[in-house]
Amino acid sequence: MLEFNASTVAFVVFSLFSLGGALGVVTTRNLVHATLYLILSLFGAAGFFVLLSAPFIAAVQVLVYIGAIAILIVFAVMLTRSMTRLRELYNRQWILSGVVAGALFILLMVGVILPVWGVNGSQVGRPISDVVLGTVDLGVALVDKEQYVLPFEVASLLLTAAMIGAIVIARDDRE
Amino acid sequence: MEQAVCDINHLAECLVQSGVNRDLANLLLSLGGAVLVATVPLVTVLFLILTERKVAARVQDRLGPNRVGPFGLLQSVADAVKMLTKEDITPNGADKFIYNLAPIISFASVILIWAVIPFTPLHIGADLSIGILYFVAVASIGTVKIMIAGWSSNNKYALLGAFRTIAQLLSYEVPMVLALLVPVMIAGTMSMQEMVQVQGGMWFLFMAPVAAVMFFIANLAETGRAPFDLLEAESEIIAGYNIEYSGFKWGMFMAGEFIHAFTACLLAAVIFLGGWWGPGVEQVPVLGFLYLGLKTAVVYLLALVIRSTVPRVRIDQLMTLNWKWLVPISVGNVMITAFLLQVVKLLGLQPQSGDLLAALPQTIILLLGNLVLVAIVVQALRNQGRAQRLADEAAKHDDEQTAIVAVGD
């Protein structure tokens, strides 16, 4: 059973933010409202990271995701026919996407939550690991050749490729 | 249990003895502290507006406000009262909820920064281990508030002003973050308080002058001040994103803008000018408020004079300055500093204690690195200027040729 203390209350609040916001994103017929609900949802996720004592990830969550919402609104304005009172169905395969998303969600639940909780919740309340790592460890892990330097560099290469691609597409060929 | 003194100095104990749960008492006091930190900028802004108007007036050879109270000190109070009595207008077709939300986010996103500013060795809202990143994250919310204010007003000028914001604020975030990376590398920490403590021997201004200038310029643009005030260019889009707002909501945008500009200068003072360091601050920590205030005032006055003397840039000049100059210089600066810091480490010259002599070798090496960077930038500027002149002369020559041919016909 969960203890009732400040972090429980915070967890409930962040859960409401996160799930309620996500629900709002897909149910509202106003694209700008949808982006604002997305802010709420992402903020809830940032709150979870704070509760998990990962302030670095929380700040990055706010910086990268919430900070980019303004661009998302610009995309919504530029690339859609109308921002409010959407009536048309843009995607005919939404049932298929729904099924795939649901299957992925169940897979994640089984794959991630089950090993942590154990069968019938037998491992609840037991810390997974005694090792407590901080922001410095995260930084070291990203550049340590024994750990994550390869994925880190591959990710940056991917981003560079995306950026070059965007520049090539946007470039004026007349010059 | 012994009866503790129940006065303002023992508020937590006092609450606990009054029958309040200890956790709740701590929570209440934290909230009280948060309110206190948030009130400081609110009171400051009244005088910031006056300072700004006075400085602008002096630059333009005027006196500025001097009627209300001694030296016009109460002018801002009168203005605030006037603003409260104005009609609160919500345009037809505005998205009401978002429209009312935008001024609140606008103000809150700036106030939140004050939580991590170390005023003295003892007084800081929250000494986060990721203080600098927290500042960057909170500042990035600023784009959202302008975007939703511009969109929800249902006004084309407002939307245009908001779109300019995206281009400007997002672009200048890049050199700002890269400039902040340099002091973080030198200090080896992202905590604001530790960053100030490291500067005991030498301010980062002398170790990383290029980064300090980059941070200052990028922050001028981030706060939307002249010469980078494109998002509310009066002569082009009337007032920009806040055109439909009136009364106190407009006041909140304005107050938010003033506090943001001041906060940027405060951060520059904390990160590059040694924050609360000053003579005797270790014995009497409260002196830190004074020193930090003085340093901030110097930076703020510089920003004010720039604001009232430099004309507004065009959007293409804004983008050229950012992507062709500031970003490459910042990247170069980060690389040079990282390299030199490793050199300093290899030579064993990194400061062991917090006094001037210990910090001197590292400062000299980093300063030399910065000078090399400045020399490269100046040379690049000269080359560009020469190319521009040659192109101009060629164009002029062509014009003359055409004119002669025309006369010959």
Contacts between the chains, C-beta under 8 A, distances in Angstrom:
chain1	res1	chain2	res2	distance
A	5	B	23	7.3
A	6	B	23	6.5
A	6	B	27	7.0
A	30	B	95	7.8
A	32	B	95	7.1
A	32	B	98	7.0
A	32	B	148	7.1
A	32	B	151	5.7
A	32	B	152	7.6
A	33	B	95	7.9
A	33	B	98	7.6
A	36	B	98	6.8
A	36	B	148	7.0
A	39	B	144	6.8
A	55	B	128	6.3
A	55	B	129	6.4
A	55	B	130	5.0
A	55	B	134	7.9
A	56	B	130	5.3
A	56	B	133	6.7
A	59	B	130	5.3
A	59	B	133	4.3
A	59	B	134	5.4
A	59	B	136	7.7
A	59	B	137	4.5
A	60	B	133	7.3
A	60	B	137	7.5
A	62	B	137	4.1
A	62	B	138	7.4
A	62	B	140	7.2
A	62	B	141	7.3
A	63	B	133	7.2
A	63	B	136	5.8
A	63	B	137	4.1
A	63	B	140	5.3
A	66	B	137	7.9
A	66	B	140	7.0
A	66	B	141	6.2
A	66	B	144	7.0
A	67	B	137	7.1
A	67	B	140	3.0
A	67	B	141	6.9
A	67	B	143	6.7
A	67	B	144	7.7
A	67	B	173	7.9
A	69	B	144	5.3
A	69	B	147	7.8
A	70	B	143	3.9
A	70	B	144	5.1
A	70	B	146	7.6
A	70	B	147	4.2
A	70	B	165	7.5
A	70	B	166	5.6
A	70	B	170	7.6
A	71	B	166	6.3
A	71	B	170	7.0
A	73	B	147	5.1
A	73	B	148	7.4
A	73	B	151	6.5
A	74	B	147	7.5
A	74	B	163	6.6
A	74	B	166	5.4
A	77	B	151	7.5
A	77	B	159	7.8
A	134	B	129	7.2
A	135	B	129	6.0
A	135	B	130	6.3
A	135	B	190	7.5
